[in-house]
């Protein structure tokens, strides 16, 4: 960019278009050229060459499109008149554009701004990738690979398209497909269902609710997770990293709030502890309100709708429309390290048991016993506090404390403690070894295939960057999958004593 500006060279200034700024050049009868701001000025110049007024012909071409576009920051505000809009909106803060027109447009706007306004038109340029089709090809009507945004909005909604564009934005090109947008429509559906679930469990807004005063470990944990999400989203938006903001929102809404908080809150909602139930309901309503505020810039329609719907129950809000609500500004004191350690331990344990079940092909209906080998006092206390949740979420029949691992069990370490999941009575060890062996060989074949391609200099030299990147991603995925399957096979062999 700077090299281009330091070594500016002439470029063609004309286009053969029927619209645009007409080139201010007039030709005399003998081919003389008169360049002027107006035709009257050109005629005055011509009088120096002729004794009487002559017919002049203006050049039929228009100035280069980028020349006209370069005037955009101030010409749209009424320039050359000194309008109120021009005073208010020039210069602006940010320009958002793709990298392919930095030289054609961004640099020219800066040139024109410095020349005509004595000031650059913007303080920061946020560069995002180009939108391409799912194969990484530039969209073209002749290729038939153009995605019409209006058609997508009619079919899938404006919010899914908007969120997709935000989370895929960044300096790399965007491989857009209808399937990607459908995936983020599911994200909106997940949020909608979470709000409905909260309503069904009477999680309504409570007047004068103080999130700083919550006592339940689960509620102190979600309060801290929300604070971390608010920090991440705010910092990303302020830095112009819209993809990071959308990713942080996705992780919090889907993985933290929906997948874990509401799941862990279910037994509280249906339990007999009225104080815990009331606090969890109020916390859920408060977290939902703050989440809608954070998500509103990226998904404005569904969040505004939910804001209105959730506002019908419980205490009235001070704010009106969500778009006018204040942005969350949560204090650092909302982050509770003890509550985070406790719930993170629980989530990690359940996740590891679920992964083991999946890797070992344990039937969904099976409930093997879970044992902890000589657990310390802290682990024992946590097991006592969360036993009902572990039994339900990990789908185990019992939680034992033993001196050694039982035979036919898979051992693993979680939270610094050794645990064992007794699976020998629930899976066919010989059949499982054969299955894993077969899947590992299939991955070996894939790894060899992708490795051969990437090791071919001709392929790397001639293939499009997007194709090479895709092959590398497939190779990395196959290698990671093989590592997981080998670990599972080792566990099965240890259980079978082979």
C-alpha positions in Angstrom: 0.0 0.0 0.0 2.7 2.5 1.0 4.9 1.5 -1.8 2.1 2.2 -4.3 1.6 5.6 -2.8 5.3 6.5 -2.8 5.5 5.6 -6.5 2.3 6.9 -8.0 2.1 6.4 -11.7 -0.4 7.6 -14.3 -3.6 5.6 -14.7 -6.3 5.8 -17.3 -8.9 8.3 -16.2 -11.7 7.6 -18.7 -14.5 5.1 -19.1 -17.0 4.6 -21.8 -20.1 4.6 -19.7 -23.4 6.4 -20.1 -23.3 7.8 -16.5 -20.7 9.5 -14.3 -18.7 12.7 -14.3 -18.2 13.8 -17.9 -14.6 14.5 -18.7 -14.1 18.3 -18.6 -12.3 18.5 -22.0 -13.6 20.3 -25.1 -12.3 20.0 -28.6 -12.0 22.8 -31.1 -12.6 22.6 -34.9 -8.9 21.9 -35.5 -8.4 19.4 -32.7 -7.4 21.9 -30.0 -8.1 20.7 -26.5 -9.5 23.0 -23.8 -9.7 21.7 -20.2 -11.9 23.8 -17.9 -14.4 23.5 -15.1 -17.2 24.7 -17.3 -18.0 25.0 -21.0 -18.1 28.8 -20.6 -14.5 28.7 -19.3 -13.5 26.5 -22.3 -15.1 29.0 -24.8 -13.1 31.8 -23.2 -9.9 29.8 -23.7 -10.9 29.1 -27.4 -11.3 32.8 -28.1 -7.6 33.2 -27.8 -7.2 30.9 -30.8 -10.1 32.2 -32.9 -11.4 35.6 -33.9 -15.0 34.6 -33.3 -16.9 32.1 -31.2 -16.6 28.5 -32.6 -18.4 25.2 -31.8 -16.8 23.1 -29.2 -17.4 19.4 -28.6 -17.1 17.9 -25.1 -15.3 14.6 -24.7 -17.9 11.8 -24.6 -16.2 9.7 -22.1 -16.7 10.0 -18.3 -14.1 10.0 -15.6 -12.9 6.7 -14.2 -15.5 5.2 -11.8 -12.9 5.2 -9.1 -12.3 8.9 -9.6 -16.0 9.6 -9.0 -16.1 7.2 -6.1 -13.1 8.9 -4.5 -15.3 12.0 -3.9 -17.8 9.9 -2.0 -16.9 10.8 1.6 -17.7 14.4 1.1 -19.6 14.8 -2.1 -22.5 12.8 -0.6 -22.6 15.4 2.3 -23.3 18.4 0.0 -19.8 19.4 -1.0 -18.7 21.8 -2.4 -21.2 23.6 -0.2 -20.5 24.0 3.5 -23.4 22.0 4.7 -24.3 20.9 8.3 -24.0 17.3 7.2 -20.5 17.9 5.9 -19.4 19.5 9.2 -20.9 16.7 11.2 -19.9 13.6 9.2 -16.5 14.5 7.7 -14.2 13.0 8.6 -15.8 9.7 9.7 -14.3 7.1 12.0 -14.2 3.8 10.1 -14.2 2.6 6.5 -15.1 -1.1 6.0 -14.0 -2.6 2.7 -12.3 -5.6 1.1 -8.6 -5.8 0.3 -9.0 -5.8 -3.4 -9.9 -2.1 -3.7 -7.4 -0.6 -1.3 -5.5 0.9 -4.2 -8.5 1.7 -6.4 -10.7 3.3 -3.8 -9.3 3.7 -0.4 -6.1 5.4 -1.5 -8.0 7.7 -3.9 -10.5 8.7 -1.2 -7.6 9.7 1.0 -6.0 11.6 -1.9 -9.2 13.5 -2.7 -9.9 14.1 1.0 -6.5 15.6 1.6 -6.7 17.7 -1.6 -10.2 19.1 -1.3 -10.9 18.9 2.5 -7.3 19.2 3.9 -8.1 16.1 6.0 -8.2 12.4 5.5 -11.8 11.1 5.2 -11.5 8.3 7.8 -9.3 7.4 10.8 -9.3 3.6 10.4 -9.8 1.1 7.6 -11.3 -2.3 8.5 -10.4 -4.9 5.9 -12.6 -7.9 5.4 -12.4 -10.8 2.9 -14.1 -11.1 -0.4 -17.4 -13.1 -0.6 -16.9 -16.1 -2.8 -18.9 -19.3 -3.4 -18.4 -22.5 -1.4 -15.5 -23.6 -3.7 -13.6 -20.3 -3.2 -14.5 -19.0 -6.7 -15.5 -15.4 -7.4 -19.2 -15.1 -7.9 -20.2 -14.6 -11.5 -23.5 -14.5 -13.3 -22.0 -16.4 -16.2 -20.8 -19.2 -13.9 -24.2 -19.3 -12.2 -22.7 -19.3 -8.7 -24.1 -16.0 -7.5 -26.0 -16.1 -4.1 -28.8 -13.5 -4.1 -29.0 -12.0 -0.6 -32.6 -11.0 -1.0 -33.5 -14.6 -1.9 -31.6 -15.9 1.2 -33.4 -13.4 3.4 -36.7 -14.5 2.1 -35.9 -18.2 2.6 -33.7 -18.2 5.8 -34.1 -14.7 7.3 -31.9 -11.6 7.5 -30.4 -12.5 10.9 -28.8 -15.8 9.8 -27.3 -14.1 6.8 -26.1 -11.1 8.9 -24.5 -13.4 11.5 -22.9 -15.6 8.9 -21.3 -12.6 7.2 -20.1 -11.3 10.6 -18.6 -14.5 11.9 -16.9 -15.2 8.6 -15.6 -11.7 8.2 -11.9 -11.0 8.5 -9.0 -10.6 6.1 -9.5 -14.1 4.6 -12.0 -14.6 1.8 -15.4 -15.8 2.7 -16.6 -19.1 1.2 -20.3 -18.6 1.4 -22.9 -21.3 0.9 -26.5 -21.8 1.7 -25.6 -24.6 4.1 -23.4 -22.2 6.2 -26.3 -19.8 6.5 -28.6 -22.6 7.5 -26.2 -23.5 10.2 -26.4 -20.1 11.8 -30.2 -20.1 11.4 -30.0 -23.1 13.7 -28.1 -20.8 16.1 -31.0 -18.4 16.2 -33.4 -21.3 16.7 -31.2 -22.5 19.6 -31.5 -19.0 21.3 -35.3 -18.9 20.6 -35.8 -22.3 22.2 -33.6 -21.3 25.2 -35.9 -18.3 25.8 -39.0 -20.5 25.5 -37.5 -23.0 28.0 -36.8 -20.2 30.4 -40.3 -18.9 30.1 -41.7 -22.4 30.7 -39.7 -22.6 33.9 -41.0 -19.1 35.0 -37.6 -17.4 34.6 -39.0 -13.9 34.6 -37.4 -10.6 35.3 -37.3 -9.7 39.0 -37.4 -6.0 40.1 -34.2 -4.8 41.8 -32.5 -8.1 41.0 -28.8 -7.8 42.1 -26.5 -10.3 40.2 -23.7 -9.4 42.7 -25.7 -11.0 45.5 -26.3 -14.5 44.0 -25.3 -17.4 46.2 -25.7 -20.5 44.2 -22.4 -21.8 42.6 -24.1 -22.3 39.3 -25.4 -18.8 39.2 -22.0 -17.3 40.3 -20.4 -19.3 37.5 -22.8 -18.1 34.7 -22.4 -14.5 35.9 -18.7 -14.8 35.5 -19.0 -16.5 32.1 -21.3 -13.7 30.9 -18.8 -11.1 32.1 -16.0 -12.7 30.1 -18.2 -12.9 27.1 -19.1 -9.2 27.5 -15.4 -8.3 27.7 -14.6 -10.3 24.6 -17.5 -8.9 22.5 -16.9 -5.3 23.5 -13.2 -5.4 22.9 -13.7 -7.2 19.5 -16.3 -4.6 18.3 -14.2 -1.7 19.4 -11.2 -3.2 17.5 -13.3 -3.8 14.4 -12.9 -7.6 14.7 -16.5 -8.5 13.9 -15.6 -12.1 13.4 -14.2 -12.4 16.9 -17.2 -10.7 18.4 -19.6 -13.1 16.6 -17.5 -16.1 17.6 -17.5 -15.1 21.2 -21.3 -14.7 21.1 -21.7 -18.1 19.5 -19.6 -19.8 22.1 -21.3 -18.2 25.0 -24.9 -18.6 23.7 -24.6 -22.2 22.4 -21.8 -23.8 24.4 -22.1 -22.1 27.7 -25.6 -20.8 28.3 -27.7 -23.3 26.3 -25.6 -26.5 26.5 -24.4 -26.2 30.1 -26.1 -23.6 32.2 -29.7 -24.4 31.3 -28.9 -28.1 31.5 -27.4 -27.8 34.9 -30.3 -25.6 36.0 -33.0 -28.1 35.1 -32.9 -30.0 38.4 -32.9 -26.7 40.2 -36.0 -25.6 38.4 -37.8 -28.8 39.3 -36.3 -29.2 42.8 -37.7 -28.5 46.2 -35.2 -25.7 47.3 -37.4 -22.7 46.8 -34.6 -20.2 47.5 -32.3 -21.8 44.9 -35.1 -22.0 42.4 -36.1 -18.4 42.8 -32.5 -17.2 42.5 -31.8 -19.4 39.4 -35.0 -18.1 37.7 -34.0 -14.5 38.3 -30.4 -15.1 37.2 -31.6 -16.9 34.0 -33.9 -13.9 33.1 -31.1 -11.4 33.8 -28.5 -13.4 31.8 -30.9 -13.6 28.8 -31.5 -9.8 28.9 -27.8 -9.1 28.8 -27.2 -11.7 26.1 -29.8 -10.1 23.9 -28.1 -6.8 24.3 -24.7 -8.3 23.3 -26.2 -10.1 20.4 -28.3 -7.3 19.1 -25.8 -5.6 16.8 -25.2 -9.0 14.9 -28.8 -10.4 15.0 -31.1 -7.4 15.5 -34.4 -8.9 14.5 -34.7 -12.0 16.6 -33.2 -10.2 19.6 -35.7 -7.3 19.4 -38.5 -9.8 19.1 -37.3 -11.9 22.1 -36.7 -8.7 24.1 -40.4 -7.7 23.6 -41.6 -11.2 24.3 -39.6 -11.7 27.4 -40.6 -8.3 28.6 -44.3 -9.3 28.9 -43.7 -11.4 32.0 -42.1 -10.3 35.3 -41.1 -6.9 36.4 -41.2 -4.1 33.7 -37.9 -2.9 32.3 -36.8 0.7 32.4 -35.6 0.4 28.8 -38.0 0.5 25.8 -36.8 -1.0 22.5 -33.7 -3.2 22.7 -32.0 -1.0 20.1 -32.1 1.9 22.6 -31.1 -0.2 25.7 -27.7 0.5 27.4 -24.8 -1.7 26.5 -23.8 -4.1 29.4 -20.8 -3.0 31.5 -20.2 -5.8 34.0 -17.7 -5.4 36.8 -14.7 -7.7 37.3 -16.1 -8.7 40.7 -18.7 -10.8 38.8 -16.0 -13.3 37.9 -15.9 -15.9 40.7 -12.8 -18.1 40.4 -14.1 -20.7 43.0 -17.4 -21.1 41.2 -15.6 -21.3 37.9 -13.3 -24.0 39.1 -16.2 -26.0 40.5 -18.4 -25.9 37.5 -15.5 -26.3 35.1 -14.6 -29.5 37.0 -18.1 -30.8 36.6 -18.3 -29.9 32.9 -14.9 -31.5 32.2 -15.9 -34.7 34.0 -19.2 -35.1 32.1 -17.5 -34.2 28.8 -14.7 -36.8 29.2 -17.2 -39.6 30.1 -19.3 -38.7 27.1 -16.2 -38.7 24.8 -15.2 -42.1 26.2 -18.6 -43.5 25.6 -18.5 -42.2 22.0 -15.0 -43.5 21.3 -15.8 -46.9 22.7 -19.1 -47.2 20.9 -21.1 -47.6 24.2 -24.9 -47.9 23.5 -26.8 -44.8 24.5 -29.1 -46.8 26.7 -26.2 -48.4 28.7 -25.3 -47.0 32.1 -21.9 -48.2 33.2 -20.7 -47.5 36.8 -18.2 -44.7 37.3 -15.5 -45.0 40.0 -12.9 -42.6 41.4 -9.7 -44.2 42.7 -8.7 -42.9 46.1 -10.2 -39.5 45.6 -9.0 -36.6 47.8 -11.3 -34.7 50.1 -12.0 -31.9 47.6 -13.0 -34.4 44.8 -15.1 -36.3 47.3 -16.9 -33.2 48.3 -17.6 -32.2 44.7 -18.9 -35.7 43.9 -21.3 -35.5 46.9 -22.6 -32.1 45.8 -23.0 -32.9 42.1 -23.8 -36.7 42.1 -27.4 -36.3 40.8 -26.1 -34.2 37.8 -23.3 -36.6 37.1 -25.6 -39.6 37.1 -28.0 -37.9 34.7 -25.6 -36.0 32.3 -22.9 -38.7 32.1 -25.5 -41.5 32.0 -23.8 -43.7 34.6 -25.5 -46.0 37.1 -23.4 -45.3 40.1 -20.5 -43.2 41.5 -18.1 -45.3 43.6 -15.0 -44.5 45.6 -12.5 -47.4 45.3 -8.9 -48.2 46.2 -8.1 -49.5 42.7 -9.6 -49.6 39.3 -12.0 -52.6 38.7 -11.1 -55.1 35.9 -12.5 -54.3 32.5 -12.6 -50.6 33.2 -11.1 -47.7 31.2 -9.2 -45.3 33.4 -8.7 -41.5 32.8 -7.6 -38.5 34.7 -9.9 -35.6 35.4 -9.4 -32.6 37.6 -6.2 -34.2 39.0 -8.1 -37.4 40.1 -8.1 -40.8 38.5 -11.4 -42.2 37.4 -12.5 -45.5 35.9 -15.5 -46.3 33.7 -16.4 -50.0 33.8 -17.3 -50.9 30.2 -16.4 -54.6 29.8 -20.0 -55.7 30.2 -21.4 -53.2 27.8 -19.3 -53.5 24.6 -18.0 -56.4 22.5 -14.2 -56.0 23.0 -13.2 -58.1 20.0 -15.7 -56.4 17.7 -14.6 -53.0 19.0 -11.0 -53.8 18.2 -11.9 -54.8 14.7 -13.9 -51.7 14.1 -11.2 -49.4 15.4 -8.5 -51.2 13.3 -10.7 -50.8 10.2 -11.3 -47.1 10.8 -7.5 -46.5 11.5 -6.6 -48.2 8.2 -9.1 -46.0 6.4 -7.6 -42.9 7.9 -4.1 -44.1 7.0 -5.3 -44.3 3.4 -6.6 -40.7 3.6 -3.4 -39.5 5.1 -1.3 -41.1 2.4 -3.6 -39.6 -0.3 -3.5 -36.0 1.0 0.2 -36.3 1.9 1.0 -37.4 -1.7 -0.9 -34.5 -3.1 0.7 -31.9 -0.9 4.1 -33.5 -1.4 3.8 -33.0 -5.2 5.6 -29.7 -6.2 3.5 -29.5 -9.4 0.3 -29.6 -7.5 1.4 -27.0 -4.9 2.7 -24.7 -7.7 -0.4 -24.9 -9.9 -3.4 -25.4 -7.5 -5.4 -22.5 -6.2 -4.5 -21.4 -2.7 -8.0 -22.3 -1.5 -7.6 -25.9 -2.8 -4.2 -26.3 -1.1 -5.6 -25.0 2.1 -8.5 -27.4 1.9 -6.2 -30.4 1.4 -4.1 -29.3 4.3 -7.2 -29.0 6.5 -8.3 -32.5 5.5 -4.9 -34.0 6.2 -4.8 -32.4 9.7 -8.3 -33.7 10.4 -7.4 -37.2 9.3 -4.2 -37.2 11.5 -6.1 -35.9 14.5 -8.8 -38.6 14.0 -6.2 -41.3 13.8 -4.6 -40.1 17.1 -8.0 -40.3 18.8 -8.7 -43.8 17.4 -5.3 -45.2 18.4 -5.9 -44.0 21.9 -9.3 -45.7 22.0 -7.8 -48.9 20.6 -5.1 -48.9 23.3 -7.9 -48.6 25.9 -9.8 -51.5 24.4 -6.7 -53.7 24.3 -5.9 -52.8 27.9 -9.4 -53.9 28.9 -9.2 -57.1 26.9 -5.7 -57.8 28.2 -4.3 -58.1 24.7 
